[in-house]
Structure formats: structure tokens, C-alpha cells
Amino acid sequence: MTDMTHMRVRIKRKAWVALTLGVVASAVCAGFASSAQAEQTGGTAGACGDWSAYRSFIERFMQADGRVIDYSTPAQQTTSEGQSYAMFFALVANDRASFDKLLAWTRANLAGNQFDAQNVRLPAWQWGKKPDGSYGVLDPNAASDSDLWIAYDLLQAGRLWHDTDYTRLGEALAARIARDEVVNLSGLGPMLLPGPQGFKNGDVTRLNPSYLPLPVLRALAHDVPDGPWSKLAGNAYQFIKAVSPQGFAPDWAAWQNGQFAVDPKNGDVGSYDAIRVYLWAGLASPADPLAKPWLAVLGGMRAKVEQNGVPPEKVSSATGASSGEGPLSYWGALAPYFEALGDEHGLGLARTRLAALDVSVPGHEPVYYDRVLGLFGTGGIDGRYRFDEAGRLVPAWRTACD
């Protein structure tokens, strides 16, 4: 089977277009302005206005039928990841019409119309243009991080929009994930496989640290208390701690001989997947007992940005050796991380760079991954949403904007 995340990394590297000096200069000016406004308003006023970045994302990347497209890929691919993230953003924006379109497209095309509370199937992770020119599923394997996010989105939609149909589907999907994508590792307990197929080979189980957002696991534990989610949250922290000895998370790791180990396929590199580990840690509620320890084991990235002024594109989780400069998407992921750490310098750098998302450059199309992580990051630091200690979504439209 195709190594789904390895393919994602190759796509993201190819897709990223370096910002020109003119864009960076414009972004610096805009970034200082937005930082100043955020300091004056505390982010609340901005959180209650129209979310123009979300609207731009929907207009650019979502078709009228609810399909999210990464145009930078030869296959014009759609992933379950893209669908799940867009559903989350639609919740944050209180855009139920788009949420329903995204869900309907996912049901019809990634789950073969087997996606209801009585018969739920894990969505295929990749859909797009085939070699013969037709469109359809390119890889039928599922991606567990996307599945978790979709289950989370449905459960939160049921609560926020008072519709038990969403809730029942979310519960059914969570049960299917627990059955097909959670494995009990000897000596540890439950752990999330990256997908149902292809990640166990003999005594080696390959794992992905970026697939385990603490708020999502907490919310599943709250809403589906008979599942493995509470134990999985604790094990996820132990996992991140063990594989990040220098304060940097790797893209991949493994469980072998009763302990966490370097991934035998991709080694200890941390790059485009791992950057989300810092994002999820930064977004966790400060009231969560694991939030502070989780951030503490990821301190290497903060120190590296403080030293160099930019996040590294690649880093060795074992030695801390780094290379390259991370693209704009990295700043989106790191903004909530800096905010949670109380690092005003790092947060200021992130705001300045993220202002480039609002700068239109002739001849340069918006990059999917930049926009996705940009929405997570700016939405978080601007107060458009947060997670409570139980992992539940608290959008501004339900609190600050009443």
C-alpha cells in the first residue's frame, strides 16, 4: 500500500512556493499592524467579525459540492484530512451549509455511501485523478488522524447545532476507529495506528506523533466514555515524551521490543508532519493536566526559533541537528504553541509572517497546506475558537459574539 504520509510530505515540499522579498516586506508591515490590534483588543473584536481567511479558503479550495482540492498535486487530490479540517473550520465559522456539503461529499466519495450510524465505513484517505483520466479513490486505506477529526467534528456539531444525527454518526465512527485503528501494545496499552492496514510488520508497529491531538482525544473520552480514548491520551503523552528527547518531535516513530524507537523507514526526521505536534500542544486547554507537561517536552522548537529567527524545515529528533527554513505553514502551526508558552517574541514573529496569507501575489496561487495550518493557527490566537479542558470546541460565535 502507499505510505500515505510519506506521499503527503513529498507533495507539501513540491507545493510550497517561497515568498518573494516584496511579499515578506508587505507581510512585515501588515504583521506589525495586526499584532498591535491584537494587543489592543485582546483578539475578541476580531474573533467576532467575518472570518475572511476562512471564506477565502472555501472559495479557493472547496467545490460547490463539498470537495476540498489540493490544486498543487498532479492528481488534483482530495484527502480525508482536507475534508476533516474543512469541517472543523466550518464549525468554527458557524457555516452549517458548508459542513453538510463536506460531509455529504465525504460520505458519497470516500466512504462509498456507507457512512451512517448503522453502517459506518472508514473513509478512504486519497481521491483524485487516476492515470486513465477518470476520478475516484486512489488509495482505499484510511488515515486515522482524519478519521479522529471527522468523528470529533460530528460530535461537536451535534452539541453546538443541537442535532443528534451528527452525534450518533460521530459515536459510530469513533467506535469503528477504536475497532480498526487502535491497537493494544504490550507493556503500554492502547495506541492509534496511522491506518488500519500496513503499519504492523512483525514486532514493529509504525506510529505517527502528529495523529494524536490532545483536545480531540479528550473530547472523545468525554463523549464516548466506554472507548479507549482516556488511556490513549495518557499513552500519547508518553509517546511524545519518549520520541522527543531534544524537544523536537519526529514525523514517524515505532514501537519495538516493548519500547518506543526510531522509525525504521523514515528515521528520526521531524518536518512537515511533525509540525502539527506543536500546533496541537499549543491549542490544548491550559486546564488540561497534560497540557503543560506536553508543551514542556517540545521545548526544542522554541529554543531553535529564538536562536535562528526561523523554524527549521527538518530536524533530527535524536540529536537536534537542523537544516533549512520552514515554510509559511510552519508559522501557522507554531503560533498557538508560542502563545501557550507565553513566548511573545516567537508569537510576534509568527504574526508577522502569517500576515503574508493576506497578501495577494500575482502569479502565485495560495498553497493548500499554508492556508490550512494558517487557519488553525490564526483562528486560535485571534480567539475565534478554543478547546475547553474536556476537549470540547468553544467557538467565538457561542461565547464572545453573543
C-alpha positions as CSV (number, residue, x, y, z in Angstrom):
1,M,0.0,0.0,0.0
2,T,1.1,3.6,-0.5
3,D,2.8,5.2,2.5
4,M,0.2,7.9,2.8
5,T,2.1,10.4,5.0
6,H,5.4,10.0,3.0
7,M,3.4,11.0,-0.1
8,R,1.9,14.0,1.7
9,V,5.4,15.2,2.7
10,R,6.6,15.0,-0.9
11,I,3.5,16.9,-2.1
12,K,4.0,19.6,0.5
13,R,7.6,20.1,-0.3
14,K,6.8,20.4,-4.0
15,A,3.8,22.7,-3.4
16,W,5.5,25.2,-1.2
17,V,6.4,28.4,-3.1
18,A,9.0,30.6,-1.3
19,L,7.7,34.1,-0.6
20,T,9.3,36.9,-2.6
21,L,11.1,39.8,-0.8
22,G,8.2,42.1,-1.8
23,V,5.7,39.8,-0.1
24,V,7.8,39.5,3.0
25,A,8.1,43.2,3.2
26,S,4.3,43.7,2.9
27,A,3.8,41.0,5.4
28,V,6.1,42.6,7.9
29,C,4.1,45.9,7.8
30,A,0.8,44.0,8.0
31,G,2.0,41.8,10.7
32,F,3.0,44.7,13.0
33,A,-0.4,46.3,12.4
34,S,-2.3,43.0,13.2
35,S,-0.1,42.4,16.3
36,A,-0.8,45.9,17.6
37,Q,-4.5,45.5,17.0
38,A,-4.5,42.1,18.8
39,E,-2.8,43.7,21.8
40,Q,-5.4,46.5,22.0
41,T,-8.5,44.3,21.6
42,G,-7.3,41.1,23.1
43,G,-8.4,39.3,19.9
44,T,-12.1,39.4,20.9
45,A,-13.3,42.0,18.5
46,G,-11.5,40.4,15.5
47,A,-13.0,37.0,16.5
48,C,-16.5,38.3,16.1
49,G,-16.1,39.8,12.7
50,D,-16.4,38.0,9.3
51,W,-13.7,35.3,9.1
52,S,-12.3,36.4,5.7
53,A,-9.5,33.9,5.7
54,Y,-12.0,31.1,6.1
55,R,-14.2,32.5,3.3
56,S,-11.1,32.7,1.0
57,F,-10.2,29.1,1.8
58,I,-13.7,27.9,1.0
59,E,-13.9,29.9,-2.2
60,R,-10.5,28.7,-3.4
61,F,-10.3,25.1,-2.2
62,M,-13.8,23.8,-1.8
63,Q,-16.0,22.9,-4.8
64,A,-19.7,23.7,-4.7
65,D,-20.4,20.0,-4.0
66,G,-18.2,20.0,-0.8
67,R,-15.0,18.5,-2.3
68,V,-11.7,20.1,-1.0
69,I,-9.0,20.1,-3.6
70,D,-5.2,20.4,-3.3
71,Y,-4.5,22.0,-6.6
72,S,-0.8,21.7,-6.2
73,T,-0.9,17.9,-6.8
74,P,-0.9,16.3,-10.2
75,A,-3.9,14.2,-9.3
76,Q,-5.8,17.3,-8.1
77,Q,-6.2,15.2,-5.0
78,T,-8.7,15.3,-2.2
79,T,-7.8,13.7,1.1
80,S,-9.8,12.7,4.1
81,E,-7.5,15.1,6.0
82,G,-8.6,18.0,3.9
83,Q,-12.3,17.2,4.4
84,S,-11.9,16.8,8.1
85,Y,-10.1,20.1,8.6
86,A,-12.6,22.0,6.4
87,M,-15.4,20.5,8.5
88,F,-13.7,21.8,11.6
89,F,-13.3,25.3,10.2
90,A,-16.9,25.3,9.1
91,L,-17.9,24.6,12.7
92,V,-15.7,27.4,13.9
93,A,-17.3,29.7,11.3
94,N,-20.9,28.5,12.2
95,D,-21.2,27.6,8.5
96,R,-23.6,24.6,8.6
97,A,-24.3,24.7,4.9
98,S,-20.6,24.1,4.0
99,F,-20.3,21.5,6.8
100,D,-23.2,19.5,5.4
101,K,-21.7,19.7,1.9
102,L,-18.3,18.5,3.1
103,L,-19.9,15.6,5.0
104,A,-22.1,14.6,2.0
105,W,-19.2,14.5,-0.4
106,T,-17.1,12.5,2.1
107,R,-19.9,10.1,2.6
108,A,-20.5,9.6,-1.2
109,N,-17.0,9.5,-2.5
110,L,-14.6,8.4,0.3
111,A,-17.0,6.1,2.2
112,G,-18.9,4.6,-0.7
113,N,-22.2,5.8,0.8
114,Q,-21.6,3.6,3.8
115,F,-21.5,6.4,6.3
116,D,-24.4,6.4,8.7
117,A,-24.9,5.5,12.3
118,Q,-26.0,2.0,11.5
119,N,-23.3,1.2,8.9
120,V,-20.2,3.4,9.1
121,R,-17.1,2.7,7.0
122,L,-13.7,4.4,7.4
123,P,-13.2,6.9,4.6
124,A,-10.5,6.3,2.0
125,W,-7.7,8.8,2.6
126,Q,-7.0,9.8,-1.0
127,W,-9.3,10.5,-4.0
128,G,-8.4,12.2,-7.3
129,K,-7.5,11.8,-11.0
130,K,-6.4,8.3,-12.0
131,P,-3.9,7.5,-14.7
132,D,-6.7,6.8,-17.1
133,G,-8.1,10.3,-16.6
134,S,-11.1,9.2,-14.5
135,Y,-11.6,10.3,-10.9
136,G,-12.1,8.2,-7.9
137,V,-10.4,6.6,-4.9
138,L,-6.6,6.4,-5.4
139,D,-5.8,4.7,-2.1
140,P,-8.6,2.9,-0.2
141,N,-6.7,2.8,3.1
142,A,-7.9,5.1,5.8
143,A,-5.9,7.8,7.7
144,S,-6.7,7.6,11.4
145,D,-6.0,11.2,12.2
146,S,-8.6,12.3,9.6
147,D,-11.0,9.8,11.0
148,L,-10.5,11.1,14.5
149,W,-11.1,14.7,13.3
150,I,-14.2,13.7,11.4
151,A,-15.6,11.9,14.5
152,Y,-14.7,14.9,16.6
153,D,-16.3,17.3,14.1
154,L,-19.6,15.3,14.1
155,L,-19.7,15.1,17.9
156,Q,-19.2,18.8,18.3
157,A,-21.6,19.6,15.5
158,G,-24.3,17.6,17.3
159,R,-23.7,19.5,20.5
160,L,-23.3,23.0,19.0
161,W,-26.1,22.7,16.5
162,H,-28.4,20.6,18.6
163,D,-28.7,17.8,16.1
164,T,-28.4,14.2,17.4
165,D,-28.0,12.8,13.9
166,Y,-24.4,14.2,13.9
167,T,-23.9,12.8,17.4
168,R,-24.9,9.3,16.5
169,L,-22.7,9.2,13.4
170,G,-19.8,10.6,15.4
171,E,-20.3,7.9,18.1
172,A,-20.5,5.2,15.4
173,L,-17.3,6.4,13.7
174,A,-15.4,6.6,17.0
175,A,-16.4,3.0,17.7
176,R,-15.2,2.0,14.2
177,I,-11.9,3.8,14.8
178,A,-11.4,2.0,18.1
179,R,-12.1,-1.3,16.5
180,D,-10.0,-1.0,13.4
181,E,-7.3,1.7,14.1
182,V,-6.4,1.3,17.8
183,V,-4.0,-1.4,18.8
184,N,-3.1,-2.6,22.3
185,L,0.7,-2.6,22.5
186,S,2.2,-5.0,25.0
187,G,3.6,-3.1,28.0
188,L,1.8,0.1,27.1
189,G,-1.9,-0.3,26.2
190,P,-4.0,1.4,23.5
191,M,-2.2,3.3,20.8
192,L,-3.5,4.8,17.5
193,L,-2.3,3.1,14.3
194,P,-1.8,5.6,11.4
195,G,-4.4,3.5,9.4
196,P,-6.0,0.1,9.5
197,Q,-3.6,-1.5,7.0
198,G,0.2,-1.5,6.5
199,F,1.7,-0.3,9.8
200,K,2.4,-3.6,11.7
201,N,5.2,-5.7,10.4
202,G,6.4,-8.4,12.7
203,D,7.3,-6.9,16.1
204,V,7.5,-3.4,14.6
205,T,4.5,-1.1,14.8
206,R,4.9,2.2,13.0
207,L,3.3,5.3,14.6
208,N,2.8,9.0,13.7
209,P,3.1,11.5,16.6
210,S,1.1,14.2,14.7
211,Y,-2.0,12.0,14.6
212,L,-2.8,12.5,18.3
213,P,-4.3,15.9,19.2
214,L,-4.9,16.0,22.9
215,P,-8.2,18.0,22.7
216,V,-9.6,15.6,20.2
217,L,-8.7,12.6,22.4
218,R,-10.2,14.3,25.5
219,A,-13.5,15.1,23.7
220,L,-13.8,11.5,22.5
221,A,-13.2,10.3,26.1
222,H,-15.9,12.7,27.3
223,D,-18.5,11.8,24.7
224,V,-17.7,8.1,24.2
225,P,-16.5,7.1,27.7
226,D,-16.5,3.4,27.1
227,G,-13.8,3.8,24.4
228,P,-10.0,3.7,24.8
229,W,-9.7,7.5,24.5
230,S,-8.7,8.4,28.0
231,K,-6.0,5.8,28.3
232,L,-4.9,6.7,24.8
233,A,-4.4,10.4,25.7
234,G,-2.1,9.4,28.5
235,N,-0.2,7.0,26.3
236,A,0.0,9.6,23.6
237,Y,1.8,11.9,26.0
238,Q,4.3,9.2,27.0
239,F,4.8,8.6,23.3
240,I,5.6,12.2,22.5
241,K,7.9,12.5,25.5
242,A,9.8,9.3,24.6
243,V,10.4,10.2,21.0
244,S,11.3,13.9,21.5
245,P,14.5,13.7,23.7
246,Q,15.8,17.0,22.3
247,G,12.5,18.8,22.4
248,F,11.7,18.0,18.7
249,A,9.0,15.6,17.5
250,P,9.7,13.2,14.6
251,D,7.4,12.7,11.7
252,W,7.3,9.0,12.4
253,A,8.4,6.6,15.2
254,A,7.9,3.0,16.1
255,W,7.1,0.6,18.9
256,Q,9.5,-2.3,19.1
257,N,10.6,-4.7,21.8
258,G,8.4,-3.1,24.4
259,Q,9.6,0.5,23.8
260,F,9.4,3.5,21.5
261,A,12.1,3.6,18.9
262,V,13.3,5.4,15.8
263,D,11.1,4.6,12.8
264,P,12.9,2.0,10.6
265,K,11.6,3.6,7.4
266,N,11.9,7.4,7.7
267,G,14.3,7.6,10.6
268,D,14.2,10.4,13.2
269,V,13.5,13.4,10.9
270,G,10.8,15.9,12.0
271,S,9.4,18.1,9.3
272,Y,6.0,18.6,7.6
273,D,4.0,16.1,9.6
274,A,5.6,16.7,12.9
275,I,5.0,20.5,12.8
276,R,1.4,19.7,13.8
277,V,2.5,18.2,17.1
278,Y,3.5,21.7,18.3
279,L,0.1,23.0,17.0
280,W,-2.0,20.5,18.9
281,A,0.1,21.1,22.0
282,G,-0.4,24.8,21.8
283,L,-4.2,24.5,21.3
284,A,-4.8,22.3,24.3
285,S,-6.6,23.9,27.2
286,P,-4.3,25.1,29.9
287,A,-6.7,23.4,32.4
288,D,-5.9,20.0,30.9
289,P,-3.4,18.3,33.3
290,L,-1.3,17.1,30.4
291,A,-1.1,20.4,28.6
292,K,1.8,21.9,30.4
293,P,3.9,18.7,30.5
294,W,3.2,18.1,26.8
295,L,4.5,21.6,26.0
296,A,7.5,21.1,28.2
297,V,8.7,18.1,26.2
298,L,8.6,20.1,23.0
299,G,10.8,23.0,24.1
300,G,13.4,22.4,21.4
301,M,11.5,24.2,18.7
302,R,11.0,27.3,20.8
303,A,14.8,27.5,21.5
304,K,15.6,26.9,17.9
305,V,13.4,29.8,16.7
306,E,14.7,32.0,19.4
307,Q,18.3,31.2,18.2
308,N,17.8,31.5,14.4
309,G,14.7,33.6,14.0
310,V,13.0,30.9,11.9
311,P,11.8,27.3,12.4
312,P,14.0,24.6,10.7
313,E,12.4,22.7,7.8
314,K,13.9,19.5,9.1
315,V,15.3,18.5,12.4
316,S,16.7,15.3,13.9
317,S,14.6,14.4,16.9
318,A,17.5,12.3,18.3
319,T,20.3,14.9,18.1
320,G,18.6,18.3,17.5
321,A,20.6,18.9,14.3
322,S,18.5,21.0,11.9
323,S,18.5,22.3,8.3
324,G,16.5,24.5,6.0
325,E,13.8,27.1,6.8
326,G,10.3,26.0,7.4
327,P,7.6,27.4,5.0
328,L,4.7,29.6,5.9
329,S,2.6,26.7,7.1
330,Y,5.1,26.1,10.0
331,W,4.4,29.6,11.4
332,G,0.7,28.8,11.3
333,A,1.3,25.7,13.4
334,L,3.7,27.4,15.8
335,A,1.6,30.5,16.6
336,P,-0.6,28.8,19.2
337,Y,2.5,27.0,20.6
338,F,4.3,30.3,21.2
339,E,1.2,31.8,22.7
340,A,0.7,28.8,25.1
341,L,4.3,29.1,26.2
342,G,4.0,32.8,26.8
343,D,6.7,33.5,24.2
344,E,5.7,37.0,23.0
345,H,8.8,37.2,20.7
346,G,8.0,34.0,18.9
347,L,4.3,34.9,18.7
348,G,5.2,38.3,17.2
349,L,7.4,36.6,14.6
350,A,4.6,34.2,13.7
351,R,2.0,37.0,13.4
352,T,4.3,39.0,11.1
353,R,5.0,36.0,8.8
354,L,1.3,34.9,8.8
355,A,0.3,38.4,7.6
356,A,1.6,37.1,4.2
357,L,-1.5,35.0,4.0
358,D,-3.5,38.2,3.4
359,V,-1.1,39.5,0.7
360,S,-2.0,38.6,-2.9
361,V,0.9,37.9,-5.2
362,P,0.3,37.9,-9.0
363,G,1.3,34.6,-10.4
364,H,1.4,32.8,-7.1
365,E,-1.6,30.7,-6.2
366,P,-2.4,30.1,-2.5
367,V,-0.8,26.9,-1.1
368,Y,-3.2,24.5,0.4
369,Y,-1.1,23.5,3.5
370,D,-0.1,27.1,4.2
371,R,-3.8,28.0,4.3
372,V,-4.9,25.0,6.4
373,L,-2.3,25.5,9.1
374,G,-2.8,29.2,8.8
375,L,-6.5,28.9,9.7
376,F,-5.7,26.6,12.6
377,G,-3.1,29.0,13.9
378,T,-4.6,32.4,13.3
379,G,-8.0,31.2,14.3
380,G,-6.6,30.1,17.6
381,I,-4.5,33.1,18.5
382,D,-7.2,35.5,17.3
383,G,-9.8,34.0,19.6
384,R,-12.1,32.5,17.0
385,Y,-12.1,29.2,18.9
386,R,-10.6,27.4,21.8
387,F,-10.8,24.0,23.4
388,D,-12.0,23.5,27.0
389,E,-10.5,21.1,29.5
390,A,-12.8,18.3,28.2
391,G,-11.6,19.0,24.6
392,R,-14.9,20.5,23.6
393,L,-14.9,23.2,20.9
394,V,-15.7,26.7,22.2
395,P,-16.2,28.9,19.1
396,A,-16.4,32.6,19.5
397,W,-19.9,32.7,18.0
398,R,-21.2,30.8,21.0
399,T,-19.5,33.0,23.6
400,A,-17.7,36.3,22.9
401,C,-20.0,37.2,20.0
402,D,-23.4,36.7,21.7
